[in-house]
Amino acid sequence: MANKIMLEIVTPNKLVVSEEVDLATLPGEEGVFGVMANHAPLLSSLKIGELHYKNDNQTVYMAISGGFCEVSNNRLTVLAEAAERAEEIDVDRALKAKERAERRLQQAAAQKENIDVARAQAALMRAITRLKVAQEYRGAA
């Protein structure tokens, strides 16, 4: 484990990833950042976005829905609201969620309904992220 860091990605439902990796790249609230072996201790909040990690010559893409991470003692722990590997993403479902969120935002702009705009924007961002991650995986495969 000299040049690797232990990555664990946990959601409220399950342990999603537990493996040693060369590099993990995460969507921090203040910007994207990478973590490698022997990284300084760190706590960060995460936003909706793409997380990917490299192990040897393989890159794994994931969509996460925010959360927190901690780096300590050559271990990166990600506590995410949701985390989904690219190959597990249901593209049709993500497209429908995107369309639904866009429709709700249009209704809010037209003031046709009392819409929670922040919630609709978050739903749209999750759907766009899931589609982007799925597309990257299919392009890399």
C-alpha atoms as one frame of an Amber mdcrd trajectory, in Angstrom:
protein
   0.000   0.000   0.000   3.057   2.268  -0.239   1.731   4.174  -3.269  -1.973
   3.597  -2.744  -4.661   5.016  -0.520  -7.604   3.076   0.903 -10.864   4.433
  -0.548 -14.202   3.748   1.089 -17.424   5.190  -0.302 -20.411   4.750   1.969
 -24.067   5.736   1.491 -26.871   5.415   4.048 -27.805   2.119   2.350 -24.495
   0.355   1.780 -20.751   0.272   1.404 -20.282   1.086  -2.299 -16.485   0.899
  -2.644 -13.718  -0.435  -0.450 -10.398  -0.772  -2.258  -6.887   0.554  -2.509
  -6.500   3.132  -5.302  -3.765   5.234  -6.874  -5.807   8.456  -7.095  -9.313
   9.654  -6.329 -10.787  12.861  -7.747 -13.754  14.376  -5.920 -16.232  17.243
  -6.457 -15.523  19.484  -3.465 -17.750  22.437  -2.644 -14.766  24.704  -3.363
 -13.742  22.844  -6.529 -12.526  19.490  -7.783  -9.574  18.005  -5.909  -7.474
  14.866  -6.006  -6.253  12.606  -3.235  -3.294  10.257  -3.463  -1.286   8.181
  -1.004   0.215  10.107   1.916  -2.163  13.054   1.473  -2.348  15.537   4.343
  -5.351  15.166   6.657  -8.429  16.829   5.183 -12.153  17.269   5.763 -14.314
  18.542   2.916 -17.939  18.838   1.982 -18.816  17.431  -1.433 -21.326  18.653
  -3.960 -23.335  16.787  -6.557 -20.858  15.704  -9.188 -18.487  13.170 -10.645
 -16.111  11.164  -8.514 -13.583   8.993 -10.249 -10.700   6.903  -9.076  -7.791
   5.204 -10.731  -6.397   1.860  -9.841  -3.417   0.748 -11.921  -4.514   1.552
 -15.500  -8.263   1.440 -14.876 -10.491   4.450 -14.159 -13.839   3.995 -12.427
 -16.436   6.759 -12.857 -19.184   7.448 -10.325 -21.955   9.976  -9.801 -22.386
  11.178  -6.231 -25.098  13.309  -4.700 -23.111  15.360  -2.234 -21.823  14.455
   1.183 -18.517  14.701   3.029 -15.069  13.178   2.886 -12.211  12.704   5.302
  -8.580  11.935   4.531  -6.542  10.558   7.408  -3.817   7.930   7.848  -3.715
   6.972   4.162  -7.477   6.415   4.094 -10.107   8.384   2.169 -13.622   7.953
   3.481 -16.509   9.379   1.467 -19.923   9.641   3.104 -22.314  10.345   0.237
 -26.062  10.776   0.100 -25.996   8.541  -3.002 -23.214   7.032  -5.115 -23.651
   5.155  -8.353 -21.066   3.542 -10.623 -21.308   4.647 -14.250 -22.223   1.193
 -15.510 -25.108   1.003 -13.002 -26.757   4.232 -14.149 -30.147   3.797 -15.804
 -29.834   6.366 -18.611 -33.562   6.331 -19.461 -34.456   7.012 -15.828 -31.872
   9.820 -15.651 -33.254  11.388 -18.859 -36.789  11.309 -17.435 -35.584  12.873
 -14.178 -33.811  15.612 -16.153 -36.932  16.355 -18.191 -39.093  16.399 -15.046
 -36.711  18.828 -13.288 -36.525  21.102 -16.345 -40.324  21.156 -16.547 -40.591
  22.098 -12.877 -38.062  24.901 -13.301 -40.018  26.231 -16.304 -43.195  26.168
 -14.218 -41.409  28.030 -11.438 -40.117  30.655 -13.903 -43.641  31.127 -15.256
 -44.931  31.227 -11.672 -47.598  28.706 -12.569 -47.071  26.698  -9.396 -45.472
  27.055  -6.011 -42.265  25.139  -6.828 -39.274  24.534  -4.563 -36.702  25.912
  -7.011 -33.641  24.767  -5.038 -34.983  21.223  -4.933 -35.719  21.247  -8.677
 -32.248  22.646  -9.421 -30.638  19.900  -7.302 -32.688  17.241  -9.101 -31.601
  18.667 -12.454 -27.934  18.689 -11.375 -28.161  15.058 -10.190 -29.710  13.962
 -13.489 -27.162  15.861 -15.586 -24.301  14.402 -13.530 -25.635  10.863 -13.885
 -25.946  11.296 -17.666 -22.448  12.782 -17.959 -20.887   9.979 -15.911 -22.738
   7.302 -17.889 -21.578   8.897 -21.150 -17.944   9.078 -19.973 -18.002   5.420
 -18.997 -19.441   4.367 -22.331 -16.862   6.540 -24.109 -13.979   5.064 -22.079
 -15.105   1.466 -22.493
